[in-house]
Amino acid sequence: MKRSKILSPKEAVCPALRRRWLLACGAQLGTLSLTAPIAGSLKAQAFWPDRPVKLVVPVGAGGAADTLSRNLSSGFSQLTNGQPLLVENRPGAGGTIAAAAVAREKPDGYTLFLADVGPNAVSHTLAKLPYNPHTAFTPIVHVANLPAVVLIRADLPYRNLSEFLEAARKQPGKFNFASAGLGNWTHLYMAYLNSLAGIEQVNVIYKSGAEMVLALLRGDADTAVITVSTSLGHVREGKIRPLAGIAARPMRQLPEVPPVAQTLPGFDVSVWHGIVGPAGMEPTLVLRVNEVFNRVLQVPAVRTAITESQAADIIGGTPQQFDGFLKEELRRWPEVVKRAGITPQ
């Protein structure tokens, strides 16, 4: 199906063209089909936000998701008459504590969630949750994809992924890996690698990517999958060693590091983050929130922070596009979890 043209944020600022922006998004909403007239959409735009907006982040301070949320916050008030985007860190249970809290909130646009693959696509396959990821949230916008790398503590002798996997196969259970919780992407992607490679590692849980890096530096953890932005400084100093990138394509910051797929064909994943709200948000409100965040992603300082400091790819787009992406993730990962034999620990 041919997609409607999505106007740039600059075009959308013009009142005459803003109506076209709303119509373009509305034509693609699909599951969020517009039943209200465009006048209702403009009314929704007029009142949101008229007070601070809370963005709940499912990990502790200092990691890549926390940094991304604060980068968004830095540009938010510039476009909302000074209303701030307040970041609330709620780590624990692989992100499901935070997700469940947001799912219970009013669908008024003032409590949002920084979604990722764990609480929004995988954790329901590993534990009974107080929410249904298929129905508990309103997709708003796909924010960014971040590169990540398989790391090993520097005092271990293995120089590449093949050497480590060979040693791990000979010594099942000897090595451990750091993660940010059961079902979190840091757990999922390493468990997926372990399954494809036929090795066993013990999962040791921390609150954030920053804590996982510290565990590698202290020697408390042997390996981990961590975003490039969180680990790059220590990698360049030689304090932790990169073994492979999780995506099939090369990493801009570490072009010399091969992908996991070079050793384990077919392994190709990404660290994605998006904005969702509680289920039941009015379609016109969804369009307004989507428009604001798309414009935030165009603020020069925000773009620089995300694309350069965090080495991420900005995505953006319509609610329908993010909804389709989430549906594909919900289809994909439970099958992978089952096939890989990943179970609660």
N, C-alpha and C positions, 0 to 999 in steps of 0.2 A: 504494500500500500504506500502510495506516495505521501511523504511527510509534508505538513504545512511548514512554511518558512517561519523560523523563530527569529524575532527581531532582536537586535543587540540591545544591551541595557541603555545605551545612549539614545537609541531610537525610542525606546519605551518611555523615556523621561518626557518626551513631547506629548502633551495631552491629546493632540489629534491622532498620534500614532499609538498611544497607550491602549486605546480601544482595540486597535489591530493586534497588539500584543496579547490582550485578553482573549480575543477571538482565536488567535493562533494557538494559544495554550488550551483554550476550551475545546477546540476541534480535536485535540490529541488526548484529552483527559481519560477517555475510555471508561474505566471503572469509577471515575469521579465525574460522570457526565453532568454538565451544567443544566440545572433546571431553572435557575434564577436568571432574570434578564441582566444585560450588561450594566444597567443602572445599579443593580444590587451589588455587582462586583466592584463598581466604583465606590459605593458606600462602604463596603468592607475595607477597601484600600484607605478610606479616609480615617477609620478609627484604629487601625492596627499599624504599629503598636502605640498605645497611649500610656503605657507604663513599661517598666523593665520586663524583658523576656528572659526566661531561664533556659539554658541549654545544659541538659544533663549528660555527663560524659561517663562511660562505664569503666574507667580506669583511674588510677591515682595520678597525682600531679607529676609532671616531668617527662611523660612519655609522648610518643608521636601524636596520639589522638588528643591529648590535652593541649599540646602545642598547636595543633590544627584548630581546635576550638577557640583558642585565645587569638590566633591570627584572624579568624572570622569575627571575633568580638571587637578587635581593634578597628575594623572598618564599618561595623554595624551602625554605631551611633551617628556616623557621618551622614547616613542615608535615612535616619529615622527621627530627625529633629532632636537628637541628643538622647533618645531612649537607649539604654545600654542592653547588651547581650551578656547576661551574667552566667559564668561557667560554674557548674556545680559538679564536683568529682564525687562519684559514688561507686567505688570499686567493690569487687566481690562477686563470687559465684560466676565467673566468666562473663560478667556484664549483665546477667539476668536480674540481679537485684535492682539495678538502675532501670532496666527495660520495664520491669514489672511496675515500678513506681510511676513511670511516665504513662504506662498503659491505663493507670487508674485516674489520671488527671482529667480535668475538664478539657474538651476539645476546642479551646478558645484561642489557641495559638500562642499562649504565654508560657507553656512548658513544652519544650521540644527535646528530642533525643538524638545524640550523635550515634547513628546506627553503624554496625559492622557485621561481618559474616557470623560471628559467634552468637550473640543474643537474638539476632534477626533471621538466622538461617540454619543454625546447627544445634544449638543447645537443647531444643525440644526433643531431639533424637537421643540425647544422653541422660536426660532427667525430666521428671514431671514438673512443668512450669505453671505458675499462676496466670499465664497469658498464652494465647495462641498466636504465634508470629504471622500466621496467614491472615488474621482478622483484627489484631489488636492495634494496628498502627495505620496512619495515613501517610503514604509516601509523599515527600515534598520535593527534594532535589538530591541528586547524586553529586557530592561535593568534589571528591578527589580520589585518586588511586596513588598509593605510596609504594616505592620500591622497598624490598626487604631482603635480608641476606642471612644465610645459615652461618653462624659463628661458632668458634671453638676457643676455649681459653688458651692463651699463648704458650703455656708451659707444657702442653701436650705435643707430642712429636709429629702429628699428622699434618702434612702440608697441603692436602687437597681432600675433596670429599671421598674419592675412591679409597684412599689410604685409611681414612677414618672408618668407612663402612666395612672394610676388610677386617679391621681390628674389632669392631663392634660385633660382627658376625661370629668371631671366635670366642667372644666373652659376653654372652647374653646377660643383660642386666647390670653390667659393670658401670656403664656410663649413665649420667642423668642429664636432663635438659630442663631449663627454666621456662616457665610459661606464666601468663597472667591469669590463669584459671581454666578450669574444665570447660571446654567448648569455646573459649576465646581463640581467636585466629592463631595466636602464638602456640597454643596447644594443638589445634586442628592441623595446621600445616606441618608441624614436626611429626605428629602422629601419622599423618598421611605419608610423609617421607619414610618414616620407620617401617610402615607397612609395605611400601613398594620395594624397599631395600632388604626386607626380611631381617630387621634387627630389633632389639628391645632396648629401650631407654626408660628410666624412671622419671616421671613428671614431678618437678618441684615447683610449687606455685608461689608467685610473688604478686605485688599489687600493680606493677606498671613495668613498661619497657625500661625505664631508668633503673629500677631496682634489679631487673634482670641483668642489665649491663654490670651493675655493681657485683652481682653474684658471680659473673664470669671473671671479673677483675680479682675478686677475693679467692677464687678457686672453689667456691661453694657449688657452682654449676659447671658442667663440662661443655655443654652446647646450648644453643638457643637460636630461634628465628626472630630477628629484631629488625625494625625499620632502619634504613641507611642513615636517616637524619639523626636518630637516637644514638647510633653507634659509630658514626664516621670518624669523629675525632680520635677515639681510642683505637680504631682500626689503623688510622694513619700514623699513630704513635707506636704501633706494634704491640699494644697491650692486649689486644684480642685479635684473632686471625679469622678472616673471611674464607669460607670454604666454597660457597656457591650462592648465586642469586636465585630467588624463588620463581621469578618470571623467565619466560623463554628468551626474551630479548635482553641485550646487554644493558647494564646500569650505567647511567651517565657519569656518576661519581666514582664508580669502581669498574671501569671498562675491562680491566684485566682479569676480573673474577668471572669464571664461566658460570653458566646456568646449571641448576640441578639437572635439567633435562639432558645435559651432555652425558651425565652418568646414569640417570634414571629417565629414559625416554617417556614423554607424555606428562611429566610434571610441569605444570604451568599455572601459577596462581598469582593473585595480587591482593594487596591490602587496600580495601575500599572503605570509604566512609561517606555517609549521606545523612540528610536531615529527615526525620519523620516526626509526626505528632501523634497524639492519641487518636484512636478510631473515632469517626463521626464528625470530623472537621467539615465545615461548610465549604463547598467547592470554590466559592468566590474568595473565601479566606485563604484556602490553599494556594490559589493563584497569586494572591497578594504576598504571602510569605515566600513563595517560590520566586517571584519577581525580585523581592528585596535581596534574597541570598544570591541570586544570579548577578545582581548589581554589586553586591559586596565582593564577589569573586573577580570583578573587573576593577576594583580599586587598586591603583598601581602598587601601593605598599603591601597590600594583601597578596596580590599576585606574585610579587617578588618573594615575599616570605614563604609562600606555599611552593612555588616552582623552583626557587633557588635554595633557600635555607632548608626546606623540607624535601627537596628533590622530587616533588610530587607532580602528577599530571592533573590539572584542573579539568573537571568534567562538565558540571552544570547541566542545563537542559530543562525539560518539562517534567511535571509530576508523572505523566503517563510513561515517559521514558524510564524514570526511576522505578516506577511500579513494575514495568516489564522486566527490568534488571533483577529486582527483588524476587519476582516469581521464578525466574531462571535459577537464582541462587537457592531458593527453597526446593526446587526440583533437583538440582545438581548435588548438593552436599549431603543430604541424608543418604543418597545412594552410595556416595564415596565412603561415608562413615560406616555403613553396613558392610560394604565390600572390604574395607580395610580392617574390620573387626575392632574398631575403636569403641571402648566401653568405659563406663564410669569407673573412677579409681577411688 
